[in-house]
C-alpha cells in the first residue's frame, strides 16, 4: 500500500555492484515448548547485522512506538511477522483467509478449511477469492502461529490451553498438512469416500479434494479420521482431469506433511538465482507448484495444472523450486556520456534553477514525503556533480547532509517527533515518529526507507566520515526492511516474499483478500536504495542481498504489473478476456486490480508503477521483458488521454522515452514545458530532462 504523493567526481559511483558469485543459505529450526517448530534464519552476515550489534543499536535508538500494538495470535518468542502473505493469521481480532498459492486457507472456530479459488475477471480486475471447500474440525477453540519462515507457516490449534495439533501451509504447495499433538479423532467437513483405510477423496463446494493419512485411519463411513500422537492428515485439491491412478500417485507424493521451506540464493553479473527447498517430515518429495514464470527445473511435472489469478500453473513433484531472474545492477547515476554540449548547457541552467528552491524547509517531517524530498535532492546533487557544477553541488550537499544528520540522530526522538526514528519493541521494527500512510502499523516501510537509504548512500559514497556518523541508524533502517537473518530485534527480510518474488506492503494485512502491494516501482527503488547505502558503507554482503532483491522485484514488477501476460493461453481454463487493461496496478493474495488506494485516474494507476524512475529503472522497464515499444506507448497513451499535465506526468514522459530514441526526443520537447504540478516531489525538472536526454541520445 502506498500513495505517491556526490561525492567528488573522481570518486563517482556509477555502478554500485559488480556481482561475483555469492551464495547464502538461510534457514534453521528449533523446537518450541508447544511442540511446534520455530524456524529462524541463520546465515553469515556482516558484523553490523549480528544479533548483538542490532540489539545495541536498538538500545541507543530508544523505544518509541507510535501506536499500541494490535491483538496478536503468536507463540511466545517469535518476532511478529508483519508484511507477510500470512500476516492476517496473526494480527487483529478477525480470523482471515490467506493465500498460499495456488490454494486459500481459512482458519475456523474449530480448525481450518482449504479452497481452490475459482478465477474470474471483470474489466478492472482478476479475482480468486478464498472459498471454503474442504477442511477439518479438530476440536480447537483457538489458534496461534507457532512457527514460520518466509514461505511456510505453522498454526497451532488449541483447546483448553493446550495444543491439539498443527497445520502447515506454504506458498507453492497445494497441500494442507495437519499433525496431531495427541491421539484424537477429527471430523472432515465433507464425507470422505475411501479408496483405502488411509486414502480417499471428498467433494465440497463442487471441488474434489484428496486425503492421505499417516499414523491413523479414515473411518469406514468417511465421517471421521482417527489419529495417533504425531499422526497426520494431508489434503490437496484434485486438479481438473486427473485420473484415479494419477490421484493415487499424488497422494503418495503428498503423504508426509510439510515442515518448512528453506531459502538459498546466489548471484552473478548475469543472473540472480533462488532455491526454495520444501521440507517434509519424511524429507522426501512433495507436491510443488511453481509460478508460471519460474519454470520447472529439477521437478517432475504431472501434466496436470491449477488455475490461479496469475495464470495456469503446473502441478509437479520434487523437493525444491529453482528459478532465476536477470541481474539488475544497482546504480545512482544516469549515463550522460552521449549528451551534447547543448544538452549539458540546458541541464546546467535547469539544475541551477531547481537547486535554488531547495533549502532546509524543503524536506518534510515524515518518512515518506521526507524520504522523497531527500531522494530528489540526492539526484539533483548527482547531476550537479556530473555536470561539473561544483558550487551548486557543494550547497546541495551541505543542505542534504544536514537533513540526513537529523534522521540519523539516534536521540532525535527525545526532543522532537519530526525527522527521527524510534524502535517499536513489541512489533520489532524501526518507525518514523511522524507517521504517514499507516507507517506506524508497518505499512510501506520499504517504500519509505528506500528513498532515505538511497539519499544516504549517494551523499556518503566516498565520505567515510558520513558513513561513520550515520551507520548506526542507517543499519537499523536497512535491517527493518531487509535484515539478512532473523534476530530478536528484526525478522529476516521483513517485506520480501521469495516465492512471489516481490514484497508485501501491508504490515498487519487486515483484509479478506490477503496482503497487497501497489507501487512495484517504489519496491524496486527500495532495493536500489539499500544497495546504495551498502556500497557507501562497504558492506559486500548487504550489497549482494540488495542486488538479489532488486533483480527479483524488478522481474516480478514486469511480470505481475507493468507488462503482464493476460492472454487466454496464459490462463488456461480461466476466462479473463473481460479484463480491459495493459497493466495491473494492485496485486493481492486473492485478486489483481486496475486501481490504486488513492485515485481512480488512469495517470495515477500507471504512474504508481513508475515512481520515482531511478537511474536503475531503464534496466528493467526498458528491457525486452518490459513489453517493448508498442506496450510502453499503449500504457502511456491510456494514462494520458488529456496530455501530460497531470499527476505523475513527469514519470509517464520518462517511461515513454524508453520506447525509442524518437519517442524520447518527442518526450523531451514536452518535458521542457511540463507544468510544475506534473513534477512529483521526489523529482525535479532537471532530473526529468536528464533522464529523457540520456534515452534520446542513445
JODAPE-V720455 format. One record per pair of residues at least 12 apart in sequence whose C-alpha atoms are under 7 Angstrom apart, sorted by the first residue. I is the first residue (numbers start at 1). J is the second residue. D is the distance in whole Angstrom. If there is no record, write none. Layout:
# JODAPE-V720455
<<I:J:D> <I:J:D>>
This chain:
# JODAPE-V720455
<<1:443:7> <1:444:6> <1:505:5> <1:506:6> <1:516:7> <1:517:5> <1:518:5> <2:437:7> <2:444:6> <2:518:6> <2:519:7> <3:597:7> <3:598:6> <4:608:7> <6:381:6> <6:382:6> <6:385:6> <6:458:6> <6:459:5> <6:461:7> <7:459:6> <7:461:6> <7:462:6> <9:385:6> <9:386:7> <11:462:6> <14:331:6> <14:332:6> <14:333:5> <15:330:6> <15:331:5> <16:330:6> <16:331:5> <16:531:7> <16:532:6> <16:535:6> <17:329:6> <17:330:6> <17:543:7> <18:269:6> <19:267:7> <19:268:5> <19:269:5> <19:544:7> <20:267:7> <20:268:5> <20:269:7> <21:266:6> <21:267:5> <21:268:5> <22:266:5> <22:267:6> <23:265:5> <23:266:4> <24:43:7> <24:264:6> <24:265:5> <24:266:7> <25:43:6> <25:263:6> <25:264:4> <25:265:7> <26:41:5> <26:42:5> <26:43:5> <26:262:7> <26:263:5> <26:264:6> <27:39:7> <27:40:6> <27:41:4> <27:42:6> <27:262:5> <27:263:7> <28:40:6> <28:41:6> <28:42:6> <34:163:7> <36:146:6> <36:147:7> <37:147:6> <38:146:7> <38:147:4> <38:148:7> <39:147:6> <39:148:6> <39:149:6> <40:149:7> <40:486:6> <41:485:5> <41:486:5> <41:492:7> <42:485:6> <43:485:6> <45:484:7> <45:541:7> <46:539:7> <46:541:6> <51:487:5> <51:488:7> <54:476:7> <54:489:7> <55:489:6> <57:472:6> <58:423:7> <60:410:6> <61:410:5> <61:411:6> <61:422:6> <61:423:7> <62:422:6> <62:423:6> <63:422:6> <63:423:5> <63:424:6> <63:425:6> <64:422:5> <64:423:5> <64:424:6> <65:422:7> <65:423:6> <65:424:5> <66:433:6> <66:440:6> <67:440:7> <69:426:7> <70:91:6> <70:92:6> <71:91:6> <71:92:5> <71:93:6> <72:90:5> <72:91:5> <72:92:6> <73:90:5> <73:91:7> <73:143:7> <73:144:4> <73:145:6> <74:90:6> <74:144:5> <74:145:5> <74:146:6> <75:144:6> <75:145:6> <75:146:5> <79:428:7> <79:488:7> <79:490:7> <79:491:6> <80:427:6> <82:494:7> <82:507:5> <82:508:6> <83:494:6> <83:495:5> <83:504:5> <83:505:6> <83:506:5> <83:507:4> <83:508:7> <84:495:7> <84:504:6> <85:98:7> <85:514:7> <85:515:6> <86:98:6> <87:508:6> <87:509:6> <88:508:6> <88:509:5> <88:510:6> <88:514:7> <90:144:7> <90:145:7> <91:508:6> <92:510:7> <95:107:6> <96:512:6> <97:130:6> <97:512:6> <97:514:7> <98:514:5> <99:514:6> <99:589:5> <99:590:6> <100:169:7> <100:170:6> <100:171:4> <100:172:7> <101:171:5> <101:172:6> <102:116:7> <102:172:7> <102:174:6> <102:308:6> <103:115:6> <103:116:5> <103:117:6> <103:174:6> <104:116:6> <104:117:7> <104:130:5> <104:131:7> <109:140:7> <109:141:6> <109:142:7> <110:137:5> <110:138:6> <110:139:5> <110:140:4> <110:141:6> <111:136:6> <111:137:5> <111:138:5> <111:139:7> <111:140:6> <111:157:7> <112:135:6> <112:136:6> <112:137:7> <113:132:6> <113:133:7> <113:134:5> <113:135:4> <113:136:7> <114:132:6> <114:133:6> <114:134:5> <114:135:6> <115:130:6> <115:131:5> <115:132:5> <115:133:5> <115:134:7> <116:131:7> <116:237:7> <117:129:6> <117:130:6> <117:131:6> <119:307:7> <119:308:6> <119:309:6> <119:574:6> <120:574:7> <120:575:6> <120:576:6> <121:575:7> <121:576:5> <121:578:6> <121:579:6> <122:578:5> <122:579:5> <123:578:5> <123:579:4> <123:580:5> <124:579:6> <124:580:7> <124:593:6> <124:594:5> <125:579:6> <125:592:6> <125:593:4> <125:594:6> <126:309:6> <126:576:7> <126:591:6> <126:592:5> <126:593:7> <127:309:6> <127:590:6> <127:591:4> <127:592:6> <128:309:6> <128:590:5> <128:591:6> <129:513:6> <129:590:5> <129:591:7> <130:590:7> <133:204:4> <133:205:5> <133:207:7> <134:189:6> <134:190:6> <134:204:6> <135:188:6> <135:189:5> <136:186:7> <136:187:6> <136:188:4> <136:189:6> <137:186:6> <137:187:5> <137:188:6> <137:189:7> <138:186:5> <138:187:7> <140:157:6> <140:158:5> <140:159:5> <141:158:6> <141:159:5> <142:157:6> <142:158:5> <142:159:6> <143:155:7> <143:156:5> <143:157:4> <143:158:6> <144:156:5> <144:157:7> <149:260:7> <149:261:7> <150:497:6> <151:170:6> <151:171:6> <151:261:6> <151:497:7> <151:499:7> <152:169:6> <152:170:4> <152:171:7> <152:260:5> <152:261:6> <153:168:6> <153:169:6> <153:170:6> <154:166:6> <154:167:6> <154:168:4> <154:169:7> <155:167:5> <155:168:6> <163:181:7> <164:180:6> <164:181:5> <164:182:6> <165:178:7> <165:179:5> <165:180:4> <165:181:5> <166:178:6> <166:179:5> <166:180:7> <167:179:6> <168:258:6> <168:259:7> <171:499:7> <172:288:6> <172:289:5> <172:290:6> <173:287:6> <173:288:5> <173:289:6> <174:236:6> <174:237:7> <174:287:7> <175:234:6> <175:235:5> <175:236:4> <176:234:6> <176:235:5> <176:236:6> <177:232:7> <177:233:6> <177:234:4> <177:235:7> <177:257:5> <177:258:7> <178:232:5> <178:233:5> <178:234:6> <179:230:6> <179:231:6> <179:232:4> <179:233:7> <180:227:7> <180:229:6> <180:230:5> <180:231:6> <180:232:6> <181:229:6> <181:230:6> <182:228:7> <182:229:4> <182:230:7> <183:227:6> <183:228:4> <183:229:4> <184:226:6> <184:227:5> <184:228:7> <185:224:7> <185:225:6> <185:226:4> <185:227:6> <186:224:6> <186:225:5> <186:226:6> <187:223:6> <187:224:5> <187:225:6> <188:223:7> <188:224:6> <190:202:6> <190:203:7> <190:204:6> <191:222:5> <191:223:5> <192:222:4> <192:223:7> <193:222:6> <194:222:7> <197:217:5> <197:218:5> <198:212:6> <198:213:5> <198:214:7> <198:217:5> <198:218:6> <199:211:6> <199:212:4> <199:213:6> <200:212:7> <208:237:6> <208:238:6> <209:235:7> <209:236:5> <209:237:4> <209:238:5> <210:235:5> <210:236:5> <210:237:6> <210:238:6> <211:233:7> <211:234:6> <211:235:5> <211:236:7> <212:233:6> <212:234:5> <212:235:7> <212:251:6> <212:255:6> <213:232:6> <213:233:5> <213:234:6> <213:255:7> <214:231:6> <214:232:5> <214:233:7> <215:227:6> <215:228:6> <215:231:4> <215:232:6> <216:228:6> <216:231:6> <234:254:7> <234:255:6> <234:257:6> <239:304:6> <239:305:6> <239:306:6> <242:304:7> <253:285:6> <253:286:5> <253:287:6> <253:317:7> <254:286:5> <254:287:6> <256:280:6> <256:281:6> <256:282:6> <257:280:5> <257:281:6> <258:279:6> <258:280:4> <258:281:6> <259:279:6> <259:280:5> <259:281:6> <260:278:6> <260:279:5> <261:276:6> <261:277:5> <261:278:5> <261:279:6> <262:276:6> <262:277:5> <262:278:7> <263:275:6> <263:276:5> <263:277:7> <264:276:7> <267:548:7> <269:327:6> <270:326:6> <270:327:5> <271:324:6> <271:325:6> <271:326:5> <271:327:5> <272:324:5> <272:325:5> <272:326:6> <272:327:6> <272:548:6> <272:551:7> <273:323:6> <273:324:4> <273:325:7> <274:322:6> <274:323:6> <274:324:6> <275:320:7> <275:321:6> <275:322:5> <275:323:7> <276:320:5> <276:321:5> <276:322:7> <277:319:6> <277:320:4> <277:321:7> <278:319:5> <278:320:6> <284:319:7> <285:317:6> <285:318:5> <285:319:5> <286:317:5> <286:318:6> <286:319:6> <287:316:6> <287:317:5> <287:318:7> <288:315:6> <288:316:5> <288:317:6> <288:318:7> <289:313:7> <289:314:6> <289:315:5> <289:316:6> <290:313:7> <290:314:7> <290:321:7> <291:313:6> <292:311:7> <292:312:7> <292:313:5> <294:323:5> <295:323:7> <297:322:6> <299:316:6> <299:317:6> <299:318:5> <300:316:5> <300:317:5> <300:318:6> <301:314:7> <301:315:6> <301:316:4> <301:317:6> <302:315:6> <302:316:6> <307:571:7> <307:572:7> <307:574:6> <309:591:6> <311:570:5> <311:571:4> <312:570:6> <312:571:5> <312:572:5> <325:551:6> <325:552:6> <325:555:6> <326:551:6> <327:551:5> <328:547:7> <328:550:7> <328:551:5> <328:619:6> <328:620:7> <329:547:7> <330:528:5> <330:531:6> <330:547:7> <330:616:6> <331:615:6> <331:616:6> <332:458:7> <332:615:6> <333:382:7> <333:615:6> <334:615:5> <334:691:7> <335:694:6> <336:694:6> <338:694:7> <338:697:6> <338:698:7> <339:693:7> <339:694:7> <339:697:6> <344:387:7> <347:686:6> <347:690:7> <348:387:7> <350:686:5> <351:380:7> <351:384:7> <351:686:5> <352:392:7> <354:684:7> <354:686:7> <355:396:7> <359:399:6> <360:399:6> <365:418:5> <365:419:5> <365:434:6> <366:418:7> <366:419:6> <366:432:7> <366:434:5> <366:435:6> <366:436:6> <367:432:6> <367:448:6> <367:449:7> <368:436:7> <368:448:5> <371:448:6> <371:449:7> <371:451:5> <371:452:5> <372:451:6> <372:681:6> <372:682:4> <373:681:6> <373:682:5> <374:400:7> <374:451:7> <374:452:6> <374:455:6> <375:451:5> <375:452:7> <375:454:7> <375:455:5> <375:682:6> <376:682:5> <376:683:5> <376:684:7> <377:396:7> <377:400:7> <378:455:5> <378:458:6> <378:459:7> <379:687:7> <380:687:7> <381:393:5> <381:396:6> <381:397:7> <404:456:7> <406:419:6> <406:420:7> <407:419:5> <407:420:5> <407:421:7> <408:470:5> <408:473:5> <408:474:7> <410:473:6> <417:433:5> <417:434:6> <418:433:6> <418:434:6> <420:432:6> <420:433:6> <421:433:6> <428:489:6> <428:490:6> <429:480:6> <429:490:6> <430:477:6> <430:480:6> <441:507:6> <441:508:7> <442:506:7> <442:507:4> <443:505:6> <443:506:5> <443:507:5> <444:505:5> <444:506:7> <445:481:7> <446:481:6> <446:523:6> <446:526:6> <447:522:5> <447:523:6> <447:526:6> <449:477:7> <449:526:7> <450:525:6> <450:526:4> <450:527:7> <450:529:5> <450:530:6> <451:526:7> <451:529:6> <453:529:5> <453:530:6> <453:533:6> <454:529:4> <454:530:7> <454:532:6> <454:533:6> <456:533:6> <457:532:5> <457:533:4> <457:536:5> <458:532:7> <460:536:6> <461:536:4> <462:536:7> <467:537:6> <478:530:7> <480:494:7> <481:493:6> <481:494:5> <481:495:6> <482:494:6> <501:552:6> <501:553:6> <501:556:6> <502:552:7> <502:553:5> <502:556:6> <503:517:7> <503:523:7> <504:516:6> <504:517:5> <505:517:5> <513:588:6> <513:589:6> <513:590:5> <513:591:7> <514:588:6> <514:589:5> <514:590:6> <515:588:6> <515:589:6> <516:586:7> <516:587:5> <516:588:4> <516:589:7> <517:586:6> <517:587:5> <517:588:7> <518:585:6> <518:586:4> <518:587:6> <518:596:7> <519:608:5> <519:609:5> <520:557:5> <520:609:5> <521:609:5> <521:610:5> <521:611:6> <522:611:6> <522:612:7> <524:550:6> <524:553:6> <524:554:6> <525:614:7> <527:546:5> <527:549:6> <527:550:5> <528:550:6> <530:546:6> <531:543:5> <531:546:5> <531:547:7> <554:620:6> <558:625:7> <558:626:6> <560:584:7> <561:583:5> <561:584:4> <561:585:6> <562:583:5> <562:584:7> <562:609:7> <563:582:7> <563:583:6> <563:626:6> <563:627:6> <564:583:6> <582:635:6> <585:605:6> <585:609:7> <602:638:7> <602:639:5> <603:639:4> <603:640:6> <603:647:7> <603:648:7> <604:647:7> <604:648:7> <606:639:6> <607:648:5> <607:651:6> <607:652:6> <610:651:6> <611:651:6> <612:682:7> <613:651:7> <618:658:7> <622:658:6> <628:659:7> <629:659:4> <629:660:7> <632:656:6> <632:659:6> <633:656:6> <633:659:7> <636:652:6> <636:656:7> <645:674:6> <645:675:6> <645:678:5> <646:678:5> <647:678:5> <648:678:6> <648:679:7> <648:680:6> <649:678:5> <649:679:7> <650:678:6> <650:679:5> <650:688:7> <653:667:6> <654:688:7> <654:691:7> <654:692:6> <657:692:6> <657:695:6> <658:695:7> <661:695:6> <661:696:4> <661:697:7> <661:698:7> <662:696:7> <664:692:6> <664:695:6> <664:696:5> <665:696:5> <668:689:7> <668:692:6> <668:693:7> <671:689:7>>
